[in-house]
Amino acid sequence: MSSPNPGGPDRMPALPQKMHWYDGFALTLAMPAALIASLGASIGGLGAWGALALWAVSMVLAAAANWIYQELAAMFPESSGGIADYAAEAWKSRAPVVGPIAGIGYWFPWTTALAIYASIVGSLVQAQWFPDQDWSYSFGPATVDFPIAVGLVVIVLLFGAAMAGLHAAMWVVYVTGGMLLVPLTVFVVGPFVSGDWSAAGLHWNLHGAAGLREALVWLYIMAWTSFAVEVCLTFAPEYKDTVRDTSRALRAGVLFCLGVFLLMPLSLSGYLGEAKISAEPVTFYVGAFQRLIGGGADLMVVFLIGSLLLIMITGLADGSRVLYHMGVRGTTIRQAGVLTRRGVPARALWVALVLNVLAITVLQTPLAIIVTGNLGYILTHVLALSGFALLRRDRPDAARPIRLPAVFVPIAWLLAALLLLVLVVGATGFEISGYGGYRELAVALGVMAAGVGLWLYRTKVQDRRTPTPSDRACSGAECAPKGARGTARPATTAQQPNDSAAGFREGAGRGRISAEPGAASTPPAST
């Protein structure tokens, strides 16, 4: 393969391998924090028993799916594209378009997590300290009020922190994760030991065929919150021991989240009652904390904000890595596949900043943003689960450091079929839950169509011309910072016009990803 730079091969900084399995587990703590956004609304709409049952079902399905992903993560330990990359790899010979669809469908909900929880932070700040700030200004389809203004400030600050690099900010992850454990412990344990917990006022609001459809719609809404424990897979290239650490982080995250998702709806609904939670679906936590410990509402809001910062940091880090990997792999424009000298996907972070500003000002409510992103997210899971079964059939002799029993193949097909049903019913049943509508559906479809359009531009235009200097991250010694961990890698070049179609294959006997002849070069332990 010739180098586009006559003076020497292009070099790109790698994502550094500095993480342990417990770092990945710390990032999965973001999912119990994510429960804050939709728990109150689900209890108000489904009744406490209905919400408990569906959160349990959603988390059990998520646990089964993520158990399957262990095998795929071990097969492709250098992929920072997560489950979207597994889907693209499995389907590339049948439908190359799956690559950009899964990639953009996975990237969008993770990236817009910043807008979802920034708006909740704004609501908590207003409810606790600035209840009189009820002003609002509209600018066409965009609206800015006090909670959104606070959210915009949070988004900009976290963007600035992310530009410094995740590894430089792991202490923030641990601090915010520790802050999350305080309200989790209070909410899960406190109601049961208070003496005031009772199941007498809890209801089941799902009845008949209409109740079944409503359940499927709510499973659609719950999907990202439950299934997103797979976030630790995206950081596979950054673990010190890729296979072992990825597996440990995933298992620990799944089991911890399963426990929280089962206990928290039961404890809070039996303690506060459905009416209180339904009346204040986002801010009822403050009253619960105050009642349980006898005050300290200000402290509670600080803890909640800290836990929400954790999910926002995780979403920003995950989404930016996925977009970067799409640029390297060839499923979006090559400009996205660029790292700074510090190994930060800065261009992907700038895209995230713009997207989140638009999401928080146009879609505004947290659940509206969630239901918009879940269309592509659930579809990505359908493609990844079916991809697991396809890879078992297409590559029976491929290296699998973690090999699940054969029974998981039909389980994967069953999960894919069930999630496809949830996708179809949920994407057309927004009115049942009262969150979202045709605007949100149109935005979701438009984002996926844009992803396909960028992929076509990459394959039809960019990969058929000589790259310009702006296409390259940097070259030669300037991209090899002294003391950087990992091997510097060749950048993606335009001399391989079929890179997005060729994709990646497993390295013989290593379970690693390497470029096929004619594919874009992907350096070790960095994508």
C-alpha positions in Angstrom: 0.0 0.0 0.0 1.5 3.3 -1.0 1.6 6.3 1.2 -0.1 9.5 0.3 2.9 11.3 1.7 6.0 10.8 -0.3 8.1 11.9 2.5 7.0 9.0 4.7 3.9 7.2 5.9 1.1 9.2 7.5 1.0 8.8 11.3 -2.0 9.2 13.6 -2.0 9.3 17.4 -3.7 6.3 18.9 -6.4 6.1 21.6 -4.1 5.2 24.6 -4.5 1.9 26.5 -4.8 3.3 30.0 -8.1 1.9 31.3 -8.8 -1.0 33.7 -12.0 -3.0 33.8 -13.2 -1.0 36.8 -12.8 2.2 34.8 -15.3 0.8 32.3 -17.6 -0.3 35.1 -17.5 3.2 36.5 -18.8 4.5 33.1 -21.7 2.0 33.3 -22.8 3.7 36.5 -24.2 6.3 34.2 -27.1 4.1 33.4 -28.7 4.2 36.9 -28.2 7.9 36.6 -30.1 7.8 33.2 -33.0 6.2 35.0 -33.7 9.5 36.6 -35.0 11.0 33.3 -37.8 8.5 32.7 -38.6 6.7 35.9 -41.2 9.2 37.2 -43.0 9.4 33.8 -43.2 5.6 33.5 -44.7 5.3 37.0 -47.2 8.0 36.2 -48.2 6.4 33.0 -48.1 2.7 33.7 -48.8 2.6 37.4 -46.1 1.5 39.8 -46.5 -2.3 39.2 -46.6 -1.8 35.4 -43.5 0.4 35.5 -41.7 -2.1 37.7 -42.6 -5.0 35.5 -41.5 -3.2 32.3 -38.2 -1.9 33.8 -37.5 -5.4 34.9 -38.3 -6.9 31.4 -36.2 -4.2 29.7 -33.2 -4.8 31.9 -33.4 -8.6 31.6 -33.5 -8.2 27.8 -30.6 -5.8 28.0 -28.6 -8.3 30.2 -29.2 -11.1 27.7 -28.2 -8.9 24.8 -25.1 -7.7 26.5 -24.0 -11.2 27.5 -24.0 -12.0 23.8 -21.9 -8.9 23.0 -19.1 -10.3 25.1 -18.2 -12.7 22.3 -18.3 -9.9 19.7 -16.2 -7.6 21.9 -13.5 -10.3 22.2 -13.6 -11.0 18.5 -13.0 -7.3 17.6 -11.1 -5.9 20.5 -9.7 -2.9 18.6 -13.0 -1.5 17.6 -14.1 1.7 19.3 -17.4 1.6 17.3 -19.1 -0.7 19.8 -22.2 -2.7 18.7 -22.6 -0.6 15.6 -19.2 -1.9 14.3 -20.2 -5.5 15.1 -23.3 -5.0 13.1 -21.4 -3.5 10.2 -18.9 -6.3 10.2 -21.5 -9.0 10.2 -23.7 -7.5 7.5 -21.1 -6.0 5.2 -21.2 -8.8 2.6 -25.0 -8.7 2.5 -25.8 -5.0 2.9 -22.9 -2.5 3.2 -25.4 0.2 4.0 -25.9 -1.3 7.4 -22.5 0.2 8.4 -23.6 3.9 8.2 -27.2 3.1 9.4 -26.0 1.3 12.5 -23.2 3.8 13.1 -25.3 6.9 13.0 -28.2 5.2 14.7 -25.9 4.3 17.6 -24.0 7.6 17.6 -27.1 9.9 17.8 -28.7 8.8 21.1 -25.3 8.6 22.9 -24.3 12.0 21.7 -27.6 13.7 22.5 -27.5 12.3 26.1 -25.7 15.6 26.8 -28.8 17.5 25.9 -31.2 15.2 27.7 -29.5 15.5 31.1 -28.4 19.0 30.7 -32.0 20.0 30.5 -32.8 18.0 33.6 -29.9 19.7 35.4 -31.5 23.0 34.4 -34.9 21.9 35.8 -33.4 20.8 39.1 -31.5 24.1 39.5 -34.6 26.1 38.8 -36.8 24.1 41.1 -34.4 24.3 44.0 -32.8 27.7 43.8 -34.5 29.9 41.1 -38.2 29.0 41.1 -39.2 32.5 40.0 -37.1 32.4 36.8 -40.0 31.5 34.5 -39.0 33.6 31.4 -38.9 32.1 27.9 -37.8 33.3 24.5 -38.5 31.7 21.1 -36.3 31.9 18.0 -38.3 30.1 15.3 -38.3 26.4 16.2 -35.9 27.0 19.0 -36.8 28.0 22.5 -34.6 29.2 25.4 -35.9 29.4 29.0 -34.1 29.3 32.3 -33.6 25.5 32.5 -32.4 25.4 28.8 -30.0 28.3 29.4 -28.5 26.4 32.4 -28.3 23.3 30.2 -26.5 25.2 27.5 -23.8 26.4 30.0 -23.4 22.8 31.2 -23.0 21.5 27.6 -20.3 24.0 26.8 -18.4 23.3 30.0 -18.4 19.6 29.5 -17.4 20.1 25.9 -14.3 22.0 27.1 -13.5 19.2 29.6 -13.8 16.5 26.9 -11.3 18.4 24.7 -8.8 17.7 27.4 -9.3 13.9 26.9 -11.3 11.3 28.9 -8.2 9.8 30.5 -7.3 13.2 32.0 -10.8 13.4 33.4 -11.2 9.9 34.8 -11.1 11.4 38.3 -14.2 13.3 37.4 -15.9 10.1 36.5 -15.1 8.6 39.8 -16.1 11.7 41.8 -19.5 11.9 40.0 -19.9 8.1 40.2 -19.4 8.4 44.0 -21.9 11.2 44.1 -24.4 8.9 42.3 -24.0 6.1 44.8 -25.3 8.4 47.6 -28.8 9.0 46.3 -28.9 5.4 44.9 -28.3 4.0 48.4 -30.8 6.4 49.9 -33.5 5.7 47.3 -33.0 1.9 47.2 -32.5 1.2 50.9 -34.1 4.1 52.7 -37.8 3.5 51.9 -37.7 -0.1 53.0 -36.1 0.6 56.4 -38.2 3.8 57.0 -41.3 2.0 58.1 -43.4 4.0 55.6 -43.1 1.8 52.6 -46.4 0.2 51.5 -47.7 -1.5 48.4 -51.3 -0.7 49.1 -51.5 2.3 46.7 -49.7 0.8 43.8 -51.5 0.1 40.5 -51.2 -1.8 37.3 -52.4 0.3 34.3 -51.9 -2.1 31.5 -55.0 -4.0 30.4 -55.9 -6.0 27.3 -54.6 -5.4 23.8 -54.3 -1.7 24.4 -52.2 -2.4 27.4 -49.9 -4.7 25.4 -49.4 -2.0 22.8 -48.7 0.6 25.5 -46.2 -1.8 27.1 -44.3 -2.1 23.8 -44.2 1.7 23.4 -42.8 2.1 26.8 -40.2 -0.7 26.2 -39.2 1.5 23.2 -38.8 4.5 25.5 -36.9 2.5 28.1 -34.5 0.8 25.6 -31.6 3.2 25.7 -31.7 3.6 29.4 -31.5 -0.2 29.9 -29.4 -1.4 27.0 -26.8 1.3 27.1 -24.8 -0.6 29.7 -22.9 -1.8 26.6 -21.1 1.5 26.7 -18.0 -0.2 28.2 -17.6 -2.1 24.8 -16.8 1.2 23.0 -13.7 1.6 25.1 -12.3 -1.9 24.3 -9.2 -0.5 22.5 -8.4 1.6 25.6 -8.3 -1.2 28.2 -4.9 -2.5 29.3 -6.0 -6.1 28.8 -8.6 -5.7 26.1 -10.4 -9.1 26.2 -10.4 -9.6 30.0 -11.1 -6.1 31.0 -13.9 -5.6 28.5 -15.6 -8.8 29.7 -15.3 -7.9 33.4 -16.5 -4.4 32.9 -19.6 -5.6 30.9 -20.5 -8.3 33.4 -20.2 -6.0 36.4 -22.2 -3.3 34.8 -25.0 -5.6 33.7 -25.4 -7.2 37.1 -25.2 -3.8 39.0 -27.7 -2.1 36.7 -30.1 -5.1 36.9 -30.3 -4.8 40.6 -30.8 -1.0 40.6 -33.5 -1.2 37.9 -35.5 -3.8 39.8 -35.3 -2.2 43.3 -35.5 1.6 42.7 -38.9 1.8 41.0 -40.3 -0.5 43.8 -38.8 1.4 46.7 -39.7 4.9 45.6 -43.2 4.2 44.4 -44.1 2.4 47.6 -42.6 5.2 49.7 -43.9 8.3 48.0 -47.0 7.0 46.2 -47.9 7.2 42.5 -49.7 10.6 42.7 -46.6 12.4 44.1 -44.3 10.9 41.5 -46.7 11.6 38.6 -47.1 15.2 39.6 -43.4 15.9 39.7 -41.8 13.3 37.4 -38.4 14.9 37.3 -38.0 16.7 40.6 -39.8 14.3 43.0 -36.3 13.0 44.0 -35.6 16.1 45.9 -38.7 15.7 48.1 -37.9 12.0 48.6 -34.4 12.7 49.7 -35.5 15.5 52.1 -38.2 13.3 53.6 -35.8 10.3 54.0 -32.9 12.1 55.7 -34.8 15.0 57.3 -33.6 17.9 55.1 -30.6 18.5 53.0 -32.5 19.3 49.7 -29.6 21.5 48.5 -27.2 18.6 49.1 -29.5 16.2 47.3 -29.6 18.5 44.2 -25.8 18.6 44.2 -25.6 14.8 44.3 -28.2 14.5 41.5 -26.4 17.0 39.3 -23.1 15.1 39.9 -24.7 11.8 38.8 -26.2 13.5 35.7 -22.7 14.9 34.9 -21.5 11.3 34.8 -24.0 10.2 32.2 -23.2 13.3 30.1 -19.5 12.7 30.3 -20.0 9.1 29.3 -22.3 9.9 26.4 -20.0 12.6 25.0 -17.0 10.3 25.3 -18.8 7.3 23.7 -20.5 9.2 20.9 -17.3 11.0 19.9 -15.4 7.8 19.7 -18.0 6.2 17.6 -18.1 9.1 15.1 -14.3 9.0 15.0 -14.3 5.3 14.3 -16.8 5.8 11.5 -14.4 8.2 9.8 -11.6 5.7 10.1 -13.6 2.8 8.9 -15.1 4.6 6.0 -18.8 4.8 7.0 -18.8 8.6 7.2 -16.7 11.4 5.8 -13.0 11.0 6.4 -12.7 14.4 8.2 -14.4 12.7 11.2 -11.7 10.1 11.6 -9.1 12.5 13.1 -7.4 12.6 16.5 -5.5 15.5 18.0 -1.9 15.0 19.2 -3.4 14.1 22.7 -5.5 11.3 21.1 -8.8 13.3 21.4 -11.5 13.1 18.6 -11.9 16.9 18.6 -13.8 17.1 15.3 -16.4 14.6 16.6 -16.7 16.6 19.8 -17.4 19.8 17.8 -20.2 18.0 15.9 -21.5 16.9 19.3 -21.6 20.4 20.6 -23.6 21.7 17.7 -26.0 18.8 17.7 -26.7 19.1 21.5 -27.3 22.8 21.2 -29.9 22.1 18.5 -31.5 19.2 20.4 -31.9 21.0 23.7 -33.4 24.2 22.1 -35.6 22.5 19.5 -36.7 19.1 21.0 -36.4 20.5 24.6 -38.0 17.9 26.8 -35.8 14.9 27.8 -38.2 12.2 26.8 -38.8 13.8 23.4 -35.0 13.6 22.8 -34.9 10.0 24.1 -37.7 8.8 21.8 -36.0 10.5 18.8 -32.7 8.7 19.4 -34.2 5.3 20.2 -35.3 4.6 16.6 -31.7 4.2 15.4 -30.5 2.8 18.7 -32.9 -0.1 18.8 -32.3 -0.8 15.1 -28.6 -1.0 15.8 -29.3 -3.7 18.5 -31.4 -5.6 16.0 -28.6 -5.6 13.5 -25.9 -6.4 16.1 -27.8 -9.3 17.6 -28.6 -10.8 14.2 -25.0 -10.1 13.3 -23.8 -12.3 16.1 -25.8 -15.2 14.6 -24.6 -14.4 11.1 -20.9 -14.4 12.2 -21.4 -17.8 13.8 -22.6 -19.1 10.4 -20.3 -17.2 8.1 -17.1 -17.5 10.2 -17.3 -20.7 12.3 -13.6 -21.0 12.6 -12.8 -17.4 13.5 -10.9 -16.7 16.7 -13.3 -16.2 19.6 -11.4 -15.7 22.9 -14.9 -15.7 24.5 -17.2 -18.3 22.9 -20.7 -18.6 24.2 -22.7 -21.9 24.1 -24.5 -22.6 20.9 -27.9 -21.9 22.5 -27.2 -18.2 22.3 -27.6 -18.3 18.5 -31.4 -18.8 18.7 -31.6 -16.5 21.7 -29.9 -13.8 19.6 -32.5 -14.3 16.8 -35.3 -14.2 19.3 -34.1 -11.0 20.9 -33.6 -9.4 17.5 -37.2 -10.3 16.5 -38.6 -9.0 19.8 -36.7 -5.7 19.5 -37.8 -5.3 15.9 -41.4 -5.6 17.2 -40.7 -3.0 19.9 -39.1 -0.7 17.2 -42.1 -0.8 14.9 -44.8 -0.4 17.5 -42.8 2.2 19.5 -41.8 4.3 16.6 -45.4 4.7 15.5 -47.0 5.0 18.9 -45.7 8.2 20.4 -49.1 9.4 21.2 -49.7 6.6 23.7 -47.0 7.8 26.1 -47.6 11.5 25.4 -43.9 12.0 24.6 -42.8 12.7 21.1 -44.7 12.7 17.8 -44.3 13.0 14.0 -41.7 15.7 14.4 -39.5 13.5 16.5 -39.9 10.6 14.1 -39.1 12.9 11.2 -35.9 14.1 13.0 -34.8 10.5 13.7 -35.4 9.4 10.1 -33.7 12.5 8.8 -30.6 11.9 10.9 -30.3 8.3 9.6 -30.8 9.5 6.0 -28.1 12.1 6.5 -25.8 9.3 7.8 -26.4 7.3 4.6 -25.8 10.4 2.5 -22.4 11.1 4.1 -21.4 7.4 3.6 -22.3 7.7 -0.1 -20.3 10.9 -0.4 -17.4 9.1 1.3 -17.5 6.1 -1.0 -18.4 7.9 -4.3 -16.4 11.1 -3.9 -13.8 11.1 -1.2 -12.4 7.6 -1.7 -12.1 8.2 -5.5 -9.8 11.3 -5.4 -6.4 12.1 -4.1 -6.6 13.3 -0.4 -5.9 16.9 0.3 -3.9 18.1 3.3 -7.2 18.9 5.1 -8.2 15.3 4.8 -5.3 14.2 6.9 -5.0 14.5 10.6 -1.3 15.2 10.4 1.8 13.4 9.0 5.2 12.2 9.9 6.8 13.1 13.2 4.3 15.9 14.1 1.7 13.2 14.8 3.9 11.0 17.0 4.1 12.8 20.4 7.1 11.8 22.4 6.2 9.2 25.0 2.8 8.4 23.5 1.6 5.0 24.4 0.8 2.6 21.6 2.0 2.3 18.0 1.4 5.1 15.6 -0.7 4.0 12.7 -1.1 4.8 9.0 -4.0 7.1 8.3 -6.8 6.1 6.1 -5.9 6.8 2.5 -7.8 7.5 -0.7 -5.7 5.0 -2.6 -8.1 2.3 -1.4 -11.4 3.2 -3.1 -13.2 0.2 -1.7 -12.3 0.7 2.0 -15.8 1.1 3.3 -17.0 -2.0 1.4 -14.1 -4.2 2.3 -14.2 -3.2 5.9 -12.3 -5.2 8.5 -11.5 -8.8 9.1 -10.2 -10.7 12.0 -6.4 -11.2 12.1 -5.5 -14.9 11.8 -5.4 -16.6 15.2 -5.6 -13.3 17.1 -9.2 -12.2 17.1 -8.0 -8.7 16.0 -9.3 -6.4 13.3 -7.0 -5.7 10.4 -7.5 -4.1 7.0 -8.3 -6.4 4.1 -6.5 -5.7 0.8 -8.0 -2.5 -0.5 -9.4 -1.5 2.9 -8.6 1.5 4.9 -5.8 0.9 7.2 -6.8 0.7 10.9 -3.9 0.9 13.4 -3.6 -1.4 16.4 -5.3 -0.5 19.7 -6.6 2.8 18.5 -9.9 2.7 16.6 
